[in-house]
Amino acid sequence: MTSSDAISNEQEAAKRNLWLHFTRMSAYADSEVPVIVRGSGAYVYDQHGKQYLDGLSGLFVSQVGHGRTEIAEAGARQASELAYFPLWSYAHPKAIELAARLADMAPGDLNRVFFTTSGSEAVESAWKLAKQYFKLTGEPGRYKVISRELAYHGTSMGALAVTGLADIKHAFEPLTPGGVRVPNTNFYRAPDFLAGDEEQFGQWAADEIERAILREGPSSVAAVYLEPVQNSGGCFPPPPGYFQRVREICDQYGVLLVSDEVICAFGRLGYYFGSERYGYQPDIITFAKGVTSGYSPLGGMMVSDRLMEPFTAGTATFLHGITFAGHPVSSAMALANLDIFEKEDLLGNVRSNEAAFRATLEKLYDLPIVGDVRGAGYFYGIEMVKDKVTRETFSDDESERLLRGFLSHALFDAGLVCRADDRGDPVIQLSPPLICGQEHFDEIERILREVLTEAWTRL
Ligand SMILES: Cc1ncc(COP(=O)(O)O)c(C=O)c1O
């Protein structure tokens, strides 16, 4: 069989047998499914050998970059020694070692790690913990969770109820009851009476959480879920003072603060945890993605002794578990991943280069379509607008033509993996591996400039 026969057989099977996630399968009826076969450093390669800069770290995952044989070898060693054993009633050495290492790294008193295999399971686990914790501590009415408009917290039924994206929820209603929405921190789209004063905007957005708690009844609210920098909608950093005010509100009403760091932990913002960067102490951190840099699936939540205390005596048990959570191979690979963070000072790399990343992306402001460049660390969103002065956005139809009809393919064809998204206003999202430097930023800027210039002429 020639290599072109093999590629065409693979295409046929990809279309016939494989179901891609969040993907219009019809989009591939007359075109090839992109097949990524190999990765090395910040680059990945498709079935034809074409190179792409992985400007999204896969899906906010590949912190240390691709092709790290030391992580692969750590996984192989673990699989030969003990491929699998559950964390139901038993422990295994790599899960213990990883839990202890994460406890050392985590902010404040978060020292108990409950592993999962994914971010949705981590979000779901935190909600279940909050509910059972309050039942055990004499506040059984607390079950609601507050989160922000447009925020993505996962797809399982509970996590979907925390998620703030109406379009991906309707098909699955009724959802788990108790999800309550508050405004996000999109300062570019701040209400007129707060435009121009970021700090005041932040206080207002935090106070909206208090108003929601009061509206719902404080004794019914269990937790507030917030990402340090909100991904969906296009990277909304917290205004100064926002998290400090949220912490005060949570303390005042006895509500747990869950920092959903599925994207923002493990160096994405230049710190092991995003909450460290913004100086707040969560009650629970949820994590996944970057903990293994994607070499194997793993997620989890970290909590303090205080939240675990009701489960430590007598017959009390947290009634929750997942077969593959804290998998030995994933745990071993997470440890090898964290070794690379230390050896190569990846946090230092992000901190010393993030201003250059921002400055390089901000060069794009000279394009008429670029309305806002926002983010932190190695995590940026570029909002596209029809009119820079009025900030007018695109109609649904224009957005469809711009994003799906042109940008998504054109950026990929030009050699850049990133995400063109219109779940809020249209944005391009970037989240390169933490090993990247100026040459990668320049390559990202060059490709975006070419493709966005072309996009403008097609409108
Ligand atoms: C903040 C946040 N929470 C939860 C999730 C869900 O994670 P997973 O896809 O691993 O279930 C994601 C995924 O992108 C996320 O960004």
The ligand as an SDF file (V2000), in Angstrom:
LIG
                    3D

 16 16  0  0  0  0  0  0  0  0999 V2000
  -12.1340   25.8240   33.4130 C   0  0  0  0  0  0  0  0  0  0  0  0
  -12.4970   24.4520   32.9290 C   0  0  0  0  0  0  0  0  0  0  0  0
  -13.1510   23.6140   33.7570 N   0  0  0  0  0  0  0  0  0  0  0  0
  -13.4740   22.3720   33.3660 C   0  0  0  0  0  0  0  0  0  0  0  0
  -13.1730   21.9050   32.1100 C   0  0  0  0  0  0  0  0  0  0  0  0
  -13.5420   20.5140   31.6990 C   0  0  0  0  0  0  0  0  0  0  0  0
  -12.4040   19.7220   31.5600 O   0  0  0  0  0  0  0  0  0  0  0  0
  -12.4470   18.3290   30.7620 P   0  0  0  0  0  0  0  0  0  0  0  0
  -12.6190   18.6530   29.3180 O   0  0  0  0  0  0  0  0  0  0  0  0
  -11.1230   17.7110   31.0880 O   0  0  0  0  0  0  0  0  0  0  0  0
  -13.5840   17.5510   31.3250 O   0  0  0  0  0  0  0  0  0  0  0  0
  -12.4760   22.7480   31.2240 C   0  0  0  0  0  0  0  0  0  0  0  0
  -12.1140   22.2760   29.8700 C   0  0  0  0  0  0  0  0  0  0  0  0
  -11.6370   22.9930   29.0280 O   0  0  0  0  0  0  0  0  0  0  0  0
  -12.1480   24.0490   31.6330 C   0  0  0  0  0  0  0  0  0  0  0  0
  -11.5010   24.8970   30.8190 O   0  0  0  0  0  0  0  0  0  0  0  0
  1  2  1  0
  2  3  1  0
  2 15  2  0
  3  4  2  0
  4  5  1  0
  5  6  1  0
  5 12  2  0
  6  7  1  0
  7  8  1  0
  8  9  2  0
  8 10  1  0
  8 11  1  0
 12 13  1  0
 12 15  1  0
 13 14  2  0
 15 16  1  0
M  END
$$$$
